[in-house]
Amino acid sequence: MAGGTDLIRRGGSPQQATFLELFFDLAFVFVIERVALRITDLLARPGIAEGWIAFPAVGRTLLLLLPLTWVWTLTAWTTARFDPRRLPVQAVVIVTMFGILIMSAALPSAFDGGGPAFVAAYVGIQVGRSVAFVVILRGHDQRPTFVRELVWFTLAGVLWVAGALTHDGTRVWLWFSAAALDYLAARFGWPVPGLGRLRVTVWAAAGTHLADRYRQFLLIALGESVLALAVSYTTGLYDVESTAAFVICFVTTVLLWRIYFYRAGQILTDAIAASRNPTHLGRVAAFTHGVMVLGIIMTAVGYELVIPHPLGHTEDAWIVVMFGGPALFTAGRAHFEYVVFARVSRPRLIGILVLALAAPLMTLLPPLAVALTVALVLAGIAAADAARARGRPLEAPSPPR
């Protein structure tokens, strides 16, 4: 059909993720694994972790996570707008998946010789997707959306390419500016002279589908954390200490899953349907999921540090990761609870406070004890959730007005 009308998702079509979307998500298991492994390598180098000098490199690695997650977000928006069963949509998603793998492969050396490959894949994905839909949607009322995106991705692409052609601090600032431009342009609707800005967001049109996709993205991060603790254990000597660390880290992952899904994580779709402003609620929910995913990644880095080295001195930088990851996850989860229920339960705030106050004392304990402390704090949060819900009917969403 002319103008790509047959590509648009119908209002009554199923909102659950398709096999294509789940297939695409597999690439992000590799993405998160590469990010976590890169950070682990930096923090595990002898003589680095105790001096904090690894953290600038860690920050640069996390900067690269921004364009990677932005690609996932825009692909989720694409499959929320368009029917993933259609061949042109499938082609765009598969090509994007291929580009993501190139970006992930280039990530460890992106601030060295791998920068041009990383940027070429990223800019190619963003500009290429926009061009494809500008062509496909000739005469359709959604075509201006991709014209707007094409303008801004091209402008940001100039900064990405310029960064790839420079080195050191200049590259960092150019890439940070490019990432900020990508996100801010979307936040303000990709305004373009003559076209204005996009006013009807994908959250308003397909919030139910996107809520499901963000839950799946968080599960990807949890899946990578399971992979991280399993791989770390297989490289050890299977002694009592490493086995104890493995068990504690597995319990920690289960607690993160439990804290997320009970109960706000189960009813995000209902909260969006009940909200008077689904666009705002969706944006905030997306942000909180990003914070939680980052917390899970940092927690997984802690697994990769503690399981091979359960005893001995705990470096300061290790404590930042092992405590900071769960604290970041809990903070994101507390904000997410506010999005769904317009309140924040006290145990989450207490848990964050306990982690913050206990962190300076952890230098006196071996990594195994530090990991156990984190698990006990998370267990306290999960137990408080269970006690609060016992004997009460399931709580309905009540998003802030």
C-alpha positions in Angstrom: 0.0 0.0 0.0 1.3 3.5 -0.9 2.8 5.6 1.8 3.6 2.8 4.2 0.1 2.8 5.7 0.1 -1.0 6.0 3.2 -0.8 8.3 1.4 1.1 11.1 0.4 -0.9 14.1 -3.4 -1.1 14.4 -5.1 0.0 17.6 -6.5 -3.4 18.3 -3.3 -5.4 17.5 -1.6 -7.4 20.3 0.6 -5.2 22.5 3.0 -7.9 23.7 6.5 -8.1 22.3 7.0 -10.0 19.1 9.6 -12.6 18.4 11.5 -10.0 16.4 11.7 -7.7 19.3 12.9 -10.4 21.7 15.4 -11.5 19.1 16.7 -8.0 18.9 17.1 -7.8 22.7 19.6 -10.7 22.5 22.1 -8.2 21.2 21.8 -6.2 24.4 22.9 -9.2 26.5 26.2 -8.8 24.7 26.1 -5.0 25.1 25.7 -5.1 28.9 28.2 -7.9 29.2 30.8 -5.9 27.4 30.2 -2.8 29.5 30.3 -4.8 32.8 33.5 -6.6 31.7 35.2 -3.4 30.6 34.5 -1.8 34.0 35.6 -5.0 35.8 38.9 -5.0 33.9 39.6 -1.4 34.9 38.8 -2.0 38.6 40.7 -5.3 38.9 44.0 -4.0 37.6 46.6 -4.1 40.4 47.4 -0.7 41.9 44.4 1.0 40.3 41.4 0.3 42.5 42.8 1.7 45.7 43.8 5.0 44.0 40.5 5.9 42.3 42.4 6.5 39.1 40.2 4.0 37.3 37.0 6.0 37.6 37.7 8.5 34.7 38.0 5.4 32.5 34.8 3.9 34.1 33.0 7.2 33.3 34.1 7.1 29.7 32.8 3.5 29.5 29.4 4.6 30.9 29.3 7.4 28.4 29.4 4.8 25.6 26.4 3.2 27.2 24.3 6.3 26.4 24.2 5.9 22.6 23.8 2.1 23.0 20.7 2.4 25.1 19.4 5.2 22.9 19.5 2.8 20.0 17.5 0.3 22.0 15.0 3.0 23.0 14.4 4.2 19.4 14.1 0.7 18.1 11.5 0.1 20.8 9.7 3.2 19.6 9.9 2.0 16.1 8.3 -1.4 16.8 5.7 0.4 18.9 4.7 2.5 16.0 5.1 -0.1 13.2 4.1 -3.7 12.8 7.2 -5.9 13.3 5.6 -8.5 11.1 6.2 -6.4 8.0 9.3 -7.0 6.0 10.6 -3.3 5.9 10.3 -3.0 9.7 12.1 -6.3 10.1 14.9 -5.2 7.8 15.4 -2.0 9.8 15.5 -3.9 13.1 17.9 -6.6 11.9 20.3 -4.0 10.4 20.1 -2.1 13.7 21.0 -5.3 15.6 24.0 -5.8 13.3 25.1 -2.3 14.0 24.7 -2.8 17.7 27.1 -5.8 17.6 29.7 -3.7 15.8 29.4 -0.9 18.5 29.7 -3.5 21.2 32.8 -5.1 19.6 34.4 -1.7 19.3 33.5 -0.5 22.8 36.6 -1.6 24.7 38.8 0.3 22.3 36.4 3.2 21.5 38.7 5.8 23.1 41.6 4.4 21.1 41.6 2.9 17.7 38.0 1.6 17.8 36.4 5.0 17.9 35.7 5.4 14.2 34.0 1.9 14.0 31.9 2.7 17.1 30.8 6.0 15.7 30.3 4.8 12.1 27.9 2.1 13.4 26.0 4.4 15.6 25.5 7.3 13.2 24.7 4.8 10.4 22.0 3.2 12.6 20.4 6.5 13.5 20.6 8.3 10.2 19.9 5.1 8.2 16.7 4.4 10.2 15.4 7.9 9.6 16.2 7.8 5.9 14.5 4.4 5.5 11.3 5.7 7.0 11.4 9.0 5.1 11.4 7.0 1.9 8.9 4.3 3.0 6.4 6.8 4.4 6.1 9.0 1.4 2.7 10.8 1.6 2.0 9.5 5.2 1.3 11.8 8.1 4.1 10.2 10.1 6.8 11.0 7.6 7.6 14.5 9.1 8.5 12.7 12.3 11.4 11.0 10.6 12.4 14.1 8.7 12.8 15.8 12.1 14.8 12.9 13.4 17.0 12.9 10.3 17.9 16.6 10.8 18.8 16.2 14.4 20.6 12.8 14.0 22.7 14.4 11.2 23.6 17.4 13.4 24.5 15.1 16.3 26.4 12.8 13.9 28.7 15.7 13.0 29.7 15.9 16.7 30.1 12.1 17.0 32.3 12.0 13.9 34.4 15.0 15.0 35.0 13.2 18.3 36.1 10.1 16.5 38.7 12.2 14.7 40.1 13.6 17.9 41.7 12.1 21.0 41.6 12.1 24.8 39.6 14.9 26.6 38.5 16.5 23.4 36.9 13.2 22.2 35.1 12.8 25.6 33.6 16.3 25.5 32.5 16.1 21.9 30.9 12.7 22.5 29.3 13.9 25.7 27.9 16.9 23.8 26.6 14.6 21.0 24.9 12.3 23.4 23.3 15.3 25.2 22.1 16.7 21.9 20.6 13.3 20.9 18.6 13.1 24.2 17.6 16.8 24.4 16.4 16.9 20.8 14.1 14.0 21.4 12.9 15.6 24.7 11.8 18.7 22.9 10.2 16.9 20.0 13.1 17.3 17.4 12.0 20.9 16.4 12.7 21.8 12.8 11.8 25.1 11.1 8.8 24.7 9.0 7.8 21.5 10.6 7.7 22.6 14.3 8.2 19.9 16.9 6.6 16.5 17.4 3.7 16.9 19.8 2.1 13.4 19.9 4.6 11.1 21.5 4.8 7.3 21.1 4.1 7.0 24.8 0.6 8.5 24.3 0.0 6.2 21.3 1.5 2.9 22.5 2.3 3.3 26.2 1.2 -0.3 27.0 3.6 -1.8 24.6 6.5 0.4 25.7 5.9 -0.4 29.3 6.2 -4.1 28.5 9.4 -3.4 26.5 11.1 -1.6 29.4 10.3 -4.4 31.8 12.0 -6.7 29.3 15.0 -4.5 29.1 15.4 -4.6 32.8 15.2 -8.4 32.6 18.0 -8.3 30.1 20.2 -6.6 32.6 19.2 -9.1 35.3 20.0 -11.9 32.8 23.4 -10.5 32.2 24.0 -10.3 36.0 23.2 -14.0 36.2 25.7 -14.6 33.4 28.3 -12.6 35.1 28.1 -14.5 38.4 28.0 -17.9 36.7 31.0 -17.1 34.4 33.0 -15.6 37.4 32.4 -18.8 39.4 33.5 -21.1 36.6 36.9 -19.3 36.4 37.5 -19.9 40.1 38.8 -22.9 42.2 35.3 -23.9 43.5 36.6 -23.5 47.1 34.3 -22.8 50.0 34.9 -19.0 49.9 34.2 -18.6 46.2 31.1 -20.9 46.5 29.8 -18.8 49.3 30.3 -15.6 47.3 28.5 -17.2 44.3 25.5 -18.1 46.5 25.4 -14.6 48.0 25.6 -13.0 44.6 22.8 -15.3 43.2 20.6 -14.4 46.2 21.3 -10.7 45.5 20.1 -11.1 41.9 16.9 -12.8 43.1 16.3 -10.0 45.6 16.7 -7.3 42.9 14.2 -9.2 40.7 11.8 -9.5 43.6 12.1 -5.9 44.7 11.5 -4.7 41.1 8.5 -6.8 40.2 6.7 -6.6 43.5 4.5 -4.8 42.9 5.0 -1.7 40.8 6.9 -3.6 38.1 3.9 -5.8 37.4 1.4 -3.0 36.8 3.3 -0.3 34.9 0.9 -0.8 32.0 -2.1 -0.2 34.2 -0.5 2.9 35.7 0.0 4.4 32.2 -3.6 3.5 31.3 -4.8 5.2 34.5 -2.6 8.3 34.1 -4.0 11.6 32.8 -0.6 12.4 31.3 0.8 9.1 29.9 3.6 10.9 28.0 5.1 12.4 31.2 4.6 9.2 33.2 6.2 7.1 30.4 9.2 9.4 30.2 9.8 9.3 33.9 9.3 5.5 33.9 11.9 5.2 31.1 14.4 7.3 33.1 13.9 5.2 36.3 14.4 2.0 34.3 17.7 3.4 33.0 18.8 4.2 36.5 17.9 0.7 37.7 19.6 -1.0 34.7 22.8 1.0 35.5 22.5 -0.1 39.1 22.2 -3.8 38.0 25.3 -3.4 35.7 27.3 -2.0 38.6 26.1 -4.8 40.9 27.2 -7.4 38.3 30.6 -5.8 38.2 30.7 -6.4 41.9 30.0 -10.0 41.3 32.9 -10.3 38.9 35.2 -8.7 41.5 34.1 -10.6 44.7 33.6 -14.2 43.4 37.3 -14.7 42.2 38.6 -12.7 45.2 36.3 -13.4 48.2 38.9 -12.8 50.9 41.6 -10.3 51.5 41.5 -6.5 51.5 38.5 -4.7 49.9 39.6 -1.8 47.7 37.8 1.5 48.0 36.8 1.4 44.4 35.3 -2.0 44.9 33.1 -0.8 47.7 31.8 2.1 45.5 30.7 -0.4 42.9 29.4 -3.1 45.3 27.4 -0.7 47.4 26.7 2.0 44.7 25.1 -0.5 42.3 22.4 -1.7 44.7 21.9 1.8 46.1 21.4 3.2 42.6 19.0 0.4 41.8 17.0 1.0 45.0 16.9 4.8 44.3 15.6 4.1 40.8 13.1 1.6 42.2 11.9 4.2 44.8 11.3 6.8 42.1 9.6 4.1 40.0 7.3 3.4 42.9 6.3 7.0 43.0 5.5 6.9 39.3 3.1 4.0 39.8 1.7 4.7 43.3 2.5 8.4 44.0 4.4 7.4 47.1 7.7 6.0 48.2 7.9 3.2 50.8 10.1 4.0 53.8 12.2 0.7 53.7 13.7 1.7 50.3 14.9 5.1 51.7 16.2 3.4 54.9 18.0 0.8 52.7 19.8 3.5 50.8 20.7 5.3 54.0 22.1 2.1 55.5 24.2 1.4 52.5 25.6 5.0 52.5 26.4 4.9 56.3 27.9 1.4 56.2 30.1 2.0 53.2 33.0 3.6 55.0 33.2 0.6 57.4 33.5 -1.9 54.6 37.2 -1.3 54.2 37.7 -3.3 57.4 35.9 -6.4 55.9 36.8 -8.8 53.1 34.8 -8.7 49.8 32.7 -11.7 50.9 31.4 -9.9 54.0 30.8 -6.7 51.9 28.7 -8.8 49.5 26.8 -10.4 52.4 26.0 -6.9 53.8 24.5 -5.8 50.6 22.4 -9.0 50.4 21.1 -8.5 54.0 20.1 -4.9 53.2 18.2 -5.9 50.1 16.6 -8.8 52.0 15.4 -6.3 54.6 13.7 -4.3 51.8 12.1 -7.4 50.3 10.9 -8.6 53.7 9.3 -5.2 54.4 7.5 -5.3 51.1 6.2 -8.8 51.9 5.1 -7.8 55.4 3.3 -4.7 54.1 1.4 -6.7 51.5 0.4 -9.6 53.8 -3.3 -9.9 54.2 -4.1 -7.0 52.0 -5.7 -7.0 48.5 -3.4 -6.2 45.6 -2.9 -2.5 45.3 -4.2 -0.7 42.3 -2.0 1.9 40.5 -2.5 5.5 41.5 -0.1 7.6 39.5 0.5 11.2 40.4 -1.9 13.6 38.7 
